[in-house]
Amino acid sequence: MDILLPKLGFSVNEANLVEWMVADGATVAKGDPLYALESEKSVQEIDAPADGVLKILKPAGEVYEVGTLIGEIA
């Protein structure tokens, strides 16, 4: 399953991927905190959308556009 950077608000087109809360290659369960995003107004934790093994494609500490493929769960 692809992990795409979500749209956090109506006018938000990009966000800072603050941190991955799970290591690359680790097993995650649906609903586990997966990563944190920071927009102009807030920091939000985003939960895993499915069970599986995380593959990180984009590093934390960078700003990405909404819809960017940042990881995968296999």
Secondary structure, 3 states (H helix, E strand, C coil): CEEECCCCCCCCCEEEEEEECCCCCCEECCCCEEEEEECCCCEEEEECCCCEEEEECCCCCEEEECCCEEEEEC
